[in-house]
């Protein structure tokens, strides 16, 4: 498979084994998550042995028309530590994934020190689009982008100059094709953004993700890590709160293609009594019921859990979505003295029939952190 790694990465990743191989030879570690209903929970992409790239996190994934799974994630030294936007692909329904393919290296001696999340989607022509954030503290940041027309095997940069330098912040979640053929991406403003002090931004591409327009505001509510969903002609942005609202999520709704938005708090919240925060949202239209939505939440701190929800819009104006808890997808134990406490960021990809994969990361805050997957059904 024709991947092109910087010389540095060829050395770093030569010992990387295919997905699941070490779990086939040994039991899952005691700290690994387990599904209450007995679903398989396993490693999708193992942590590389090189400590410079051992921490994998913030997964996003899409499934292309030919069935290829394209998995995007950040790969670096730590939760915050010289991370790089990276992709792997699977041609066997997620059983194995290719070695990490770094799209752009951030870190010492580079233009940007770290990457702050990424967004992924599929263009109307079937191309895979990735947008990723590069930043150096609160001094400078920018959005970078790539496009693949061969299901993630090769990538070409796209033009993100319309988003500018230090005008926005992290691009996150889903990149969505709109009804008129355009594409929309979202993210959250972060210092030193010059256009807005905080809140959620949107950007539109009229050419399948090749170029991206100037950002505009979805909401000035200080929420972060938005996920964009298109349900018929309605657009929804799920975002997570901070501070006193760290355990809640918000939904912004537009019924006019993103020209105006209404935002309110969702009834998504932690199930466990000890949980005080929800990580990065995930939401999508239920593939088996276009009138309903699916959401996945990840509760923090340890013991952690990924929860599946189903929601439906009520009648009347406003957001009016009511979500019902379906079940726990995975539970992560709290073990005295164990330091594998960095986790979360679920991303669900439907497969054939009722089958689905739910990706998340779990491992050390600084050091080894694999991308995990739950094999489940909807």
C-alpha positions as CSV (number, residue, x, y, z in Angstrom):
1,X,0.0,0.0,0.0
2,X,1.7,3.2,-1.1
3,X,2.1,5.3,2.0
4,X,4.8,8.0,2.2
5,X,6.2,8.6,5.7
6,X,8.8,11.2,6.6
7,X,12.1,9.4,7.2
8,X,11.7,10.0,10.9
9,X,8.4,8.1,10.9
10,X,9.7,5.1,9.0
11,X,12.2,4.6,11.8
12,X,9.6,5.2,14.5
13,X,7.0,2.8,13.1
14,X,8.8,-0.2,11.8
15,X,7.9,-2.2,14.9
16,X,4.2,-1.3,14.7
17,X,2.0,-4.4,14.5
18,X,-1.4,-4.7,12.8
19,X,-4.6,-4.0,14.7
20,X,-5.4,-6.6,17.3
21,X,-2.3,-8.8,16.9
22,X,-1.0,-8.3,20.4
23,X,-4.5,-8.9,21.8
24,X,-4.8,-12.1,19.9
25,X,-1.6,-13.3,21.7
26,X,-2.5,-12.0,25.2
27,X,-5.5,-11.1,27.4
28,X,-6.5,-7.4,27.5
29,X,-4.8,-5.6,30.4
30,X,-6.7,-5.1,33.6
31,X,-7.2,-1.4,32.9
32,X,-8.9,-2.0,29.6
33,X,-12.5,-1.1,29.0
34,X,-15.1,-3.9,28.8
35,X,-18.6,-3.9,27.4
36,X,-21.4,-4.8,30.0
37,X,-23.3,-6.8,27.3
38,X,-20.3,-8.8,26.2
39,X,-19.5,-6.9,23.0
40,X,-15.9,-7.3,21.8
41,X,-13.6,-4.4,23.0
42,X,-10.2,-4.5,21.4
43,X,-7.3,-2.3,20.1
44,X,-7.9,-0.8,16.7
45,X,-4.5,0.9,16.4
46,X,-1.7,0.0,18.9
47,X,0.4,2.7,20.5
48,X,3.8,2.9,18.6
49,X,6.8,1.9,20.7
50,X,8.6,5.2,20.0
51,X,7.6,7.5,22.9
52,X,7.6,10.5,20.5
53,X,4.5,9.0,18.9
54,X,3.1,6.7,21.5
55,X,0.0,8.7,22.4
56,X,-2.9,8.2,20.0
57,X,-6.1,10.1,20.7
58,X,-9.2,12.1,19.5
59,X,-10.4,9.5,16.8
60,X,-12.7,10.4,13.9
61,X,-13.7,8.0,11.2
62,X,-15.7,7.7,8.0
63,X,-16.7,4.8,5.7
64,X,-16.2,5.4,2.0
65,X,-18.3,4.1,-0.9
66,X,-16.0,1.1,-1.5
67,X,-16.3,0.1,2.2
68,X,-12.9,1.4,3.3
69,X,-12.8,2.7,6.9
70,X,-10.6,5.9,7.2
71,X,-9.7,6.5,10.8
72,X,-8.2,9.9,11.7
73,X,-6.5,10.6,15.1
74,X,-3.7,12.6,16.7
75,X,-0.4,10.9,17.4
76,X,2.2,12.5,19.7
77,X,4.0,12.1,23.0
78,X,1.2,13.0,25.4
79,X,-2.3,14.3,25.8
80,X,-0.8,17.7,25.0
81,X,2.6,17.0,23.4
82,X,3.6,17.6,19.8
83,X,0.7,15.7,18.3
84,X,0.3,15.2,14.6
85,X,-2.8,14.7,12.4
86,X,-2.6,11.0,11.3
87,X,-4.7,8.5,9.4
88,X,-5.0,4.8,9.1
89,X,-7.3,2.8,6.8
90,X,-9.0,-0.6,7.0
91,X,-10.2,-2.7,4.1
92,X,-11.5,-5.6,6.2
93,X,-14.4,-3.9,8.0
94,X,-12.2,-2.6,10.9
95,X,-10.5,-5.9,11.7
96,X,-7.0,-4.4,10.9
97,X,-5.7,-1.0,10.2
98,X,-2.7,0.2,8.3
99,X,0.3,1.8,10.0
100,X,-0.1,5.5,10.9
101,X,0.2,7.9,8.0
102,X,1.2,11.4,9.3
103,X,-0.5,14.2,7.3
104,X,1.6,17.0,8.8
105,X,4.2,16.9,11.6
106,X,4.0,19.4,14.4
107,X,6.5,19.7,17.2
108,X,10.0,21.0,18.0
109,X,11.5,23.0,15.2
110,X,8.2,23.0,13.3
111,X,5.9,25.9,12.4
112,X,3.4,24.7,15.1
113,X,4.1,22.9,18.3
114,X,1.0,20.7,18.5
115,X,-2.3,19.7,16.9
116,X,-5.6,20.5,18.6
117,X,-8.1,18.0,17.2
118,X,-9.4,17.3,13.7
119,X,-12.6,17.1,11.6
120,X,-13.4,14.5,8.9
121,X,-16.1,14.0,6.3
122,X,-16.9,12.8,2.8
123,X,-17.5,15.2,-0.1
124,X,-20.3,14.8,-2.6
125,X,-17.9,13.2,-5.1
126,X,-16.8,10.6,-2.5
127,X,-13.5,12.2,-1.6
128,X,-12.4,12.1,2.1
129,X,-11.7,15.5,3.7
130,X,-9.6,16.1,6.8
131,X,-9.2,19.5,8.5
132,X,-6.8,19.7,11.5
133,X,-5.7,22.4,13.8
134,X,-2.1,23.4,14.5
135,X,-1.1,25.7,17.3
136,X,1.7,27.0,19.5
137,X,0.3,27.8,23.0
138,X,-1.8,31.0,22.8
139,X,0.5,32.7,20.4
140,X,-0.5,31.5,16.9
141,X,-2.6,28.8,15.2
142,X,-4.0,27.8,11.9
143,X,-6.3,25.2,10.2
144,X,-4.7,22.8,7.7
145,X,-6.6,20.5,5.3
146,X,-6.2,17.5,3.0
147,X,-8.3,15.6,0.4
148,X,-8.1,12.0,-0.6
149,X,-9.8,10.6,-3.8
150,X,-8.7,7.0,-3.2
151,X,-10.3,6.2,0.2
152,X,-7.4,7.5,2.3
153,X,-4.5,5.9,0.5
154,X,-3.0,9.2,-0.8
155,X,-3.6,12.8,0.3
156,X,-3.3,16.3,-1.2
157,X,-3.4,19.6,0.7
158,X,-6.4,21.9,0.3
159,X,-6.7,25.6,0.5
160,X,-7.6,26.8,4.0
161,X,-6.3,30.4,3.6
162,X,-9.9,31.7,3.9
163,X,-9.8,30.6,7.5
164,X,-6.7,32.6,8.0
165,X,-4.0,32.5,10.7
166,X,-5.1,33.0,14.4
167,X,-8.7,33.8,13.3
168,X,-10.5,30.6,14.5
169,X,-9.4,27.6,16.5
170,X,-9.8,23.8,16.5
171,X,-11.7,22.2,13.7
172,X,-13.6,19.3,15.1
173,X,-16.2,16.6,14.5
174,X,-17.9,15.9,11.1
175,X,-17.6,17.7,7.8
176,X,-21.0,17.6,6.3
177,X,-22.3,17.7,2.7
178,X,-25.2,20.2,2.5
179,X,-28.4,19.8,0.4
180,X,-27.1,22.3,-2.2
181,X,-23.8,20.4,-2.7
182,X,-21.7,22.7,-0.5
183,X,-19.8,21.4,2.5
184,X,-19.7,22.7,6.0
185,X,-17.1,22.3,8.8
186,X,-17.3,23.6,12.4
187,X,-14.9,24.3,15.2
188,X,-14.4,26.4,18.3
189,X,-12.6,29.7,18.7
190,X,-9.6,29.6,20.9
191,X,-6.9,32.2,21.9
192,X,-5.6,34.2,20.2
193,X,-8.5,34.1,17.8
194,X,-8.9,37.6,16.3
195,X,-12.4,37.3,15.0
196,X,-14.2,36.1,18.2
197,X,-13.2,35.6,21.8
198,X,-15.0,32.3,22.1
199,X,-17.8,30.1,20.9
200,X,-18.4,28.0,17.8
201,X,-17.5,28.8,14.2
202,X,-18.6,27.5,10.8
203,X,-16.9,27.5,7.4
204,X,-18.3,26.5,4.0
205,X,-16.7,25.0,0.9
206,X,-18.3,25.3,-2.5
207,X,-15.9,23.0,-4.3
208,X,-16.0,19.7,-2.5
209,X,-13.5,20.7,0.2
210,X,-10.7,22.1,-2.1
211,X,-11.1,25.6,-0.7
212,X,-12.7,26.9,2.5
213,X,-14.4,30.2,3.2
214,X,-14.0,32.7,5.9
215,X,-15.4,31.7,9.3
216,X,-18.7,32.9,10.8
217,X,-20.2,32.4,14.2
218,X,-22.7,29.7,15.2
219,X,-22.9,30.7,18.8
220,X,-21.0,32.9,21.3
221,X,-21.7,30.4,24.1
222,X,-18.3,29.3,25.4
223,X,-18.7,25.7,24.4
224,X,-16.1,23.6,22.6
225,X,-15.4,20.6,20.4
226,X,-18.6,20.8,18.2
227,X,-20.0,18.0,16.1
228,X,-22.1,18.9,13.0
229,X,-25.0,16.8,12.0
230,X,-27.3,17.2,9.0
231,X,-30.8,15.8,9.4
232,X,-32.6,16.3,6.2
233,X,-32.6,20.2,5.7
234,X,-31.9,20.9,9.4
235,X,-28.3,21.4,10.7
236,X,-27.4,20.6,14.3
237,X,-24.2,21.3,16.2
238,X,-23.5,19.4,19.4
239,X,-20.9,21.0,21.7
240,X,-19.7,20.4,25.2
241,X,-19.8,22.9,28.0
242,X,-17.1,23.9,30.4
243,X,-16.9,25.1,34.0
244,X,-20.1,24.5,35.8
245,X,-21.6,23.1,32.6
246,X,-18.8,20.5,32.1
247,X,-21.3,17.7,32.6
248,X,-23.7,18.9,29.9
249,X,-23.9,19.3,26.2
250,X,-25.6,22.0,24.0
251,X,-27.3,21.7,20.7
252,X,-27.4,24.6,18.1
253,X,-30.0,24.3,15.3
254,X,-30.3,26.0,12.0
255,X,-33.2,25.6,9.6
256,X,-31.9,28.0,7.0
257,X,-28.6,26.5,6.0
258,X,-26.5,28.0,8.7
259,X,-27.5,31.7,8.3
260,X,-29.1,31.7,11.8
261,X,-28.9,29.4,14.8
262,X,-30.8,28.7,18.0
263,X,-28.9,27.1,20.9
264,X,-30.1,25.3,24.1
265,X,-28.9,22.8,26.6
266,X,-29.5,19.1,25.7
267,X,-30.8,16.6,28.2
268,X,-27.6,14.5,27.7
269,X,-25.8,14.2,31.0
270,X,-23.7,11.7,33.0
271,X,-25.3,8.5,34.1
272,X,-22.9,7.6,36.9
273,X,-23.3,9.7,40.1
274,X,-19.6,10.4,40.5
275,X,-19.2,11.7,36.9
276,X,-18.7,15.4,36.6
277,X,-17.8,15.9,32.9
278,X,-18.6,14.7,29.4
279,X,-15.9,14.5,26.8
280,X,-16.1,15.4,23.1
281,X,-19.7,14.9,21.8
282,X,-20.7,12.4,19.1
283,X,-24.0,12.5,17.3
284,X,-25.4,11.3,14.0
285,X,-28.7,10.5,12.3
286,X,-29.9,7.1,13.2
287,X,-29.1,5.0,10.0
288,X,-32.3,2.9,10.7
289,X,-34.6,5.8,11.5
290,X,-34.0,9.1,9.7
291,X,-36.3,10.9,12.2
292,X,-34.1,10.0,15.1
293,X,-30.6,10.8,16.3
294,X,-27.9,8.7,18.0
295,X,-25.5,10.2,20.5
296,X,-22.5,8.8,22.4
297,X,-21.2,10.4,25.6
298,X,-18.0,9.6,27.5
299,X,-18.2,10.2,31.2
300,X,-15.2,11.4,33.3
301,X,-13.4,10.9,35.7
302,X,-12.6,7.3,36.3
303,X,-14.3,4.9,36.4
304,X,-15.3,6.0,33.0
305,X,-18.0,4.9,30.6
306,X,-19.2,5.4,27.1
307,X,-23.0,5.7,26.8
308,X,-25.3,5.3,23.8
309,X,-28.4,7.6,23.5
310,X,-31.3,7.9,21.1
311,X,-33.1,11.2,20.5
312,X,-36.0,12.5,18.6
313,X,-37.3,16.1,18.0
314,X,-40.5,17.2,19.6
315,X,-43.0,19.5,18.0
316,X,-42.7,23.3,18.2
317,X,-40.0,25.9,17.8
318,X,-36.5,25.6,19.1
319,X,-34.3,22.6,19.5
320,X,-36.7,20.4,21.4
321,X,-34.6,17.2,21.2
322,X,-35.2,14.7,24.0
323,X,-32.7,11.9,24.4
324,X,-33.2,8.5,26.1
325,X,-30.4,6.5,27.5
326,X,-30.0,3.1,25.6
327,X,-27.1,1.4,27.3
328,X,-23.5,1.5,28.4
329,X,-21.3,0.7,25.4
330,X,-18.0,0.3,27.4
331,X,-17.0,0.7,31.0
332,X,-13.5,1.6,32.1
333,X,-12.4,0.5,35.6
334,X,-10.7,2.6,38.2
335,X,-7.7,0.7,39.6
336,X,-5.8,2.0,42.6
337,X,-2.4,3.2,41.5
338,X,-3.0,2.6,37.8
339,X,-2.2,5.6,35.5
340,X,-4.1,4.6,32.4
341,X,-6.6,7.4,33.0
342,X,-6.6,9.4,29.8
343,X,-9.6,8.4,27.8
344,X,-12.7,9.3,25.8
345,X,-13.8,10.9,22.5
346,X,-16.1,8.2,21.1
347,X,-16.8,8.0,17.4
348,X,-19.4,5.6,15.9
349,X,-19.4,4.2,12.4
350,X,-22.3,2.1,11.1
351,X,-21.5,-1.0,9.1
352,X,-23.8,-3.4,7.2
353,X,-27.1,-4.3,8.9
354,X,-27.1,-3.4,12.5
355,X,-23.4,-3.7,13.0
356,X,-21.4,-0.7,14.2
357,X,-17.9,0.2,15.4
358,X,-17.3,2.7,18.2
359,X,-13.8,4.1,18.4
360,X,-12.2,5.8,21.4
361,X,-8.8,6.3,23.0
362,X,-7.6,5.0,26.4
363,X,-4.1,4.9,27.9
364,X,-1.5,7.0,29.6
365,X,-1.7,10.8,29.7
366,X,2.0,10.9,28.7
367,X,3.0,7.8,26.9
368,X,1.3,4.8,25.3
369,X,-2.4,5.3,24.4
370,X,-4.0,3.0,21.8
371,X,-7.1,3.7,19.7
372,X,-9.7,1.1,20.9
373,X,-12.9,-0.1,19.3
374,X,-16.1,-1.6,20.5
375,X,-17.8,-4.0,18.1
376,X,-21.5,-3.5,18.7
377,X,-24.9,-3.4,17.1
378,X,-27.6,-0.7,16.9
